[in-house]
Amino acid sequence: MPDNSRDTVLKVLRGQKGDHIPNFSGMGSITLHGIEQLGYRFNEIHVDPRKMADAAASTYRLFGVESAVVPFDMGVVAESLGATVKYYEKADQGQIIYPTMTRKVVDRANVAAPAGLSQAEANTFVLKDLERQISEHVFQRPADLAAVGRIPVVLEALRILKREVGGQIAIGSWTLGPFTELGQVMDLEVLLKLAAKKPDVVTRHLQFMVDYLADVIGLYIAAGADFITVREMGATSSILSPRMFRALVLPNLQALFRRIGQVPTILHICGDTNPIIEMMAQSGASALSVDQVNRLSESRAKLPGVVLLGNYMAYGEPFCEGQPEAVEAMIRKSIEQGADGVWPGCDIWPVVPPENMRAMMAAMEKYGAR
């Protein structure tokens, strides 16, 4: 009896072979076409569990993509810790404006330099005060994590997805990684400086973030997530050297993945990850996700036994602005370079034309059969 999509995705994530190479994602994979078919506005799907679930499932229902994933934006966890998120409630029909972070927990916008200082002196004052605030800050864990911010929205959306399409496709959820999430709630420039000057401060905050993210992920799994993606986007090689990745990021990823034993896990890092791909494989994740800048064939040669997911470009040309023939070639390339599962290098940009989504799935039937 042939596998269904859910069986195939979970087999691949566990290092087994399904009867086809699946096309799925652990990141945002919604389309404006699907949202408009539902009669929803883009800004509504981030705050309403029914609309969130419907939007996530629409990519499967309309095109056959083999997963449904929530949430869609990066603000859920940061908001639960006290950061401020804007939702653009007045956005027009058809506008794509993701919720954005307007104020971090420790934010330079809250620091005012005394009058009379030069620009250089004012900058120094602000940076020193931010260092002080970060050094002194103690995160407060909510008394009921399942009830804070939009976490209950995500949990209910997962329950709906599990109930309505969870027998056919894999249900996924995700968080940012500890380092990236810390940069969402505190000034990243100052954190990087403190990592060298006061590593104990940054280590303390990262350890809190590991525990906090593990608890959030535990709720997502209990609500129905079949797999979890950890997106350590801020740890790309264009920001951190391999030496800093090993010292600052890798131990906390390992600690987090040790806490997630119930379901398969994926580590995603943006950009050129070839310099750190072997360290990524030491993280403890079940699979690795790489974006279009990564040289997938090189990663496959380095890691022949590791599950690799990738790595088509999910925005611009050819996916969103090109012709279906170019989309077919792009998907064929991912398969030929060694992807165990074809998935986007980042969130699918929702304006992707329906004909290009259909071309992608037709390419999977053509090239992805075992």
C-alpha positions in Angstrom: 0.0 0.0 0.0 1.6 3.4 -1.0 2.4 5.9 1.7 0.3 9.0 2.0 2.0 12.4 2.2 2.1 12.4 6.0 3.8 8.9 6.1 6.3 9.9 3.5 7.3 13.2 5.2 7.8 11.6 8.6 9.7 8.7 7.1 12.1 11.1 5.4 12.6 13.1 8.6 13.5 9.9 10.4 16.1 9.1 7.8 14.0 6.5 5.9 12.9 6.3 2.3 9.4 6.9 1.3 7.9 6.0 -2.1 8.5 9.5 -3.4 10.6 12.6 -2.5 8.1 14.9 -0.7 7.5 18.5 -1.2 6.8 20.2 2.1 8.0 23.0 4.4 8.6 23.7 8.0 8.3 27.5 7.4 5.7 29.8 6.1 4.1 28.2 3.0 0.9 30.2 2.5 -0.2 31.9 -0.8 -2.2 35.0 -1.4 -4.3 33.0 -3.8 -5.2 30.6 -1.1 -6.0 33.3 1.4 -8.2 35.2 -1.2 -10.0 32.0 -2.0 -11.0 31.8 1.6 -12.2 35.4 1.6 -9.7 36.4 4.3 -7.4 39.4 4.6 -3.7 38.8 5.1 -3.6 40.6 8.4 -6.4 38.5 9.9 -4.7 35.1 9.6 -2.1 35.9 12.3 -4.6 36.5 15.1 -7.5 34.2 14.5 -7.0 30.4 15.0 -9.6 29.3 12.5 -8.3 31.6 9.8 -4.7 30.7 10.6 -5.5 27.0 10.2 -7.5 27.5 7.1 -4.7 29.5 5.5 -2.1 26.9 6.4 -4.2 24.1 5.0 -5.1 25.9 1.8 -1.6 25.3 0.2 -2.3 21.5 0.6 -5.9 21.7 -0.5 -5.2 23.8 -3.6 -1.9 22.6 -4.7 -0.9 19.4 -2.8 2.1 20.7 -0.8 2.6 17.9 1.8 2.5 19.9 5.0 0.6 22.6 6.9 2.6 24.9 9.1 1.8 27.6 11.7 2.6 30.3 12.7 3.5 32.6 9.8 5.5 35.3 11.5 8.5 35.6 13.8 6.8 37.6 16.6 4.9 35.0 18.6 7.6 34.0 21.2 9.0 37.5 21.5 5.6 39.0 22.1 5.0 36.4 24.9 8.1 37.8 26.6 6.9 41.4 26.4 8.0 42.7 23.0 5.5 44.8 21.0 4.1 43.6 17.7 2.1 45.6 15.2 -0.6 43.8 13.1 -1.6 46.3 10.5 -5.4 45.9 11.1 -6.2 48.5 8.4 -4.3 46.7 5.6 -6.2 46.6 2.3 -7.4 43.4 0.7 -4.5 41.8 -1.1 -1.8 43.6 0.9 1.0 41.4 2.3 2.3 43.1 5.5 3.6 40.6 8.1 3.3 41.5 11.8 6.4 43.5 12.7 8.3 44.0 15.9 8.0 47.6 17.0 9.6 47.5 20.4 12.0 45.0 21.9 12.1 44.1 25.6 15.4 45.9 25.8 15.3 48.5 23.0 17.6 51.4 22.2 14.4 53.5 21.5 13.9 53.5 25.2 17.3 55.1 25.9 17.6 58.9 25.7 21.1 60.4 25.9 21.5 63.6 28.0 21.2 66.9 26.2 24.4 68.6 25.1 26.4 65.5 24.0 28.0 65.2 20.6 26.6 62.5 18.3 29.5 60.2 19.1 29.1 60.8 22.8 25.3 60.2 22.6 25.9 56.9 20.7 28.4 55.8 23.4 26.0 56.7 26.1 23.2 54.7 24.5 25.3 51.6 23.9 26.7 51.6 27.5 23.2 51.9 28.9 21.9 49.1 26.8 24.9 47.0 28.0 23.8 47.8 31.6 20.2 46.9 30.9 21.0 43.6 29.2 23.4 42.7 32.0 20.9 43.4 34.7 17.8 42.1 32.9 16.0 39.0 34.3 13.4 37.5 32.1 10.0 36.8 33.7 8.4 33.5 32.7 4.6 33.9 32.3 2.5 32.0 34.9 0.5 30.2 32.2 2.5 30.0 29.0 -0.4 28.4 27.1 -2.5 31.5 27.7 -0.1 34.4 26.9 0.0 36.5 23.8 -0.7 34.6 20.6 0.5 31.3 21.8 -3.1 30.1 22.4 -4.0 31.2 18.8 -1.2 28.9 17.5 -2.2 26.1 19.7 -5.8 26.1 18.6 -4.7 26.4 15.0 -2.6 23.3 15.4 -5.5 21.4 17.0 -7.8 22.4 14.0 -5.1 21.3 11.5 -4.5 18.0 13.3 -8.2 17.3 13.4 -9.1 18.3 9.8 -6.0 17.4 7.6 -3.6 15.7 10.0 -4.5 12.2 8.7 -3.3 13.2 5.2 -0.3 15.6 5.6 2.3 16.4 8.3 1.5 19.2 10.6 4.5 21.4 11.4 5.3 24.3 13.7 8.5 26.3 14.4 10.3 28.7 16.6 13.4 30.8 16.1 16.6 29.4 17.6 17.9 30.6 21.0 20.4 33.1 19.6 18.0 34.5 17.0 15.1 34.8 19.5 17.4 36.6 22.0 18.1 39.1 19.2 14.4 39.6 18.8 13.9 40.8 22.3 17.3 42.5 23.0 19.6 44.7 20.9 21.6 42.3 18.7 24.5 44.7 18.2 25.0 45.0 21.9 24.5 41.3 22.5 27.3 40.5 20.0 29.7 42.9 21.8 28.7 41.5 25.2 29.4 37.9 23.9 33.1 39.0 23.9 33.1 41.3 26.9 30.7 39.6 29.3 30.1 36.1 27.9 28.5 35.0 31.2 25.7 37.5 30.7 24.9 36.3 27.1 25.2 32.6 28.2 22.7 33.2 31.1 20.2 34.7 28.6 20.7 32.0 26.1 20.1 29.3 28.7 16.9 30.9 29.7 15.9 31.0 26.0 16.6 27.3 25.5 14.3 26.4 28.4 11.6 28.9 27.3 11.6 27.7 23.7 11.6 24.0 24.8 8.4 24.8 26.8 6.8 26.6 23.9 7.7 23.7 21.5 6.3 21.2 24.0 3.0 23.0 23.9 3.0 22.9 20.1 3.7 19.2 20.0 1.0 18.5 22.5 -1.4 20.5 20.3 -0.6 18.3 17.3 2.7 19.3 15.6 4.2 16.2 13.9 7.6 18.0 13.4 9.3 21.1 14.6 11.7 23.4 12.8 14.1 25.6 14.7 15.1 28.6 12.6 18.5 29.9 13.8 18.4 32.6 11.1 20.6 35.1 12.9 23.5 32.7 13.1 24.3 32.7 9.4 27.9 32.8 8.3 27.5 36.4 7.1 27.0 37.4 10.7 28.9 35.0 12.8 32.2 33.3 12.1 32.4 29.5 12.4 34.4 29.9 15.6 31.7 32.0 17.2 29.0 29.7 15.9 30.7 26.8 17.6 31.2 28.7 20.9 28.0 30.7 21.1 25.3 29.0 19.1 26.0 25.3 18.8 25.9 24.4 22.5 22.5 26.0 22.9 21.1 24.3 19.8 22.3 21.0 21.1 20.7 21.7 24.5 17.4 22.6 22.8 17.3 19.6 20.5 18.0 17.3 23.5 14.8 18.6 25.0 12.7 17.8 21.9 12.6 14.1 21.7 9.0 13.4 20.8 8.9 14.3 17.1 11.4 14.8 14.3 13.2 18.2 14.3 14.8 20.3 11.6 17.5 23.0 12.0 17.3 25.8 9.4 19.9 28.5 9.0 19.8 31.1 6.2 22.5 32.2 3.9 25.7 30.3 3.0 25.8 27.5 5.5 28.5 25.4 3.7 31.2 26.7 6.2 29.2 25.5 9.2 27.2 22.6 7.7 29.1 19.9 9.5 28.6 21.7 12.8 24.9 22.0 12.0 24.9 18.2 11.7 26.2 18.1 15.3 23.2 20.0 16.6 21.1 16.9 17.3 18.4 17.9 14.8 16.8 15.1 12.7 17.3 17.0 9.5 19.0 20.1 8.1 17.3 22.8 6.0 19.4 25.1 3.8 18.5 28.0 1.6 19.2 28.8 -2.0 22.6 30.4 -1.3 23.9 27.1 0.1 25.6 24.8 -2.4 23.4 21.7 -1.8 25.6 19.3 -3.8 28.6 20.3 -1.6 26.6 19.8 1.6 25.5 16.4 0.3 29.1 15.4 -0.4 30.1 16.4 3.1 27.1 14.8 4.8 26.1 11.7 2.8 24.1 10.2 5.6 22.3 13.3 6.9 18.8 14.3 5.9 19.0 17.5 3.8 16.0 19.6 2.9 16.1 22.4 0.3 16.6 24.5 -1.3 14.6 26.3 -4.0 14.4 30.1 -3.9 10.9 30.9 -2.5 10.7 34.5 -3.8 11.7 36.6 -6.9 12.6 34.7 -10.0 11.7 32.2 -11.1 9.2 31.1 -8.4 7.2 34.3 -8.0 8.2 36.2 -11.1 9.2 33.7 -13.7 7.6 31.2 -16.0 6.4 27.6 -15.0 9.2 26.1 -17.2 11.8 27.8 -15.0 10.1 26.6 -11.9 10.3 23.0 -13.1 14.0 23.4 -13.7 14.5 24.9 -10.3 12.8 21.9 -8.6 14.6 19.4 -10.7 17.9 21.0 -9.6 17.1 20.6 -5.9 16.3 16.9 -6.5 19.4 16.3 -8.6 21.7 18.0 -6.1 20.6 15.6 -3.3 17.6 17.0 -1.4 15.9 14.3 0.6 12.9 16.5 0.7 12.2 19.5 -1.6 11.4 22.6 0.4 11.9 26.3 0.2 15.0 28.1 1.3 12.8 30.5 3.4 9.1 31.4 3.7 7.3 31.1 0.4 6.5 34.7 -0.6 2.7 34.6 -0.8 2.3 36.3 -4.2 3.6 33.2 -6.0 1.3 32.6 -9.0 -1.0 29.6 -8.8 0.4 28.3 -12.1 3.9 28.3 -10.6 2.7 26.3 -7.6 1.1 23.8 -10.0 4.3 23.7 -12.0 6.3 22.9 -8.9 4.0 20.0 -7.9 4.0 18.7 -11.5 7.8 18.7 -11.4 7.7 16.6 -8.2 5.6 14.0 -9.9 8.0 14.0 -12.9 11.3 13.9 -11.0 10.5 12.9 -7.4 9.2 9.3 -7.8 11.4 6.7 -6.2 
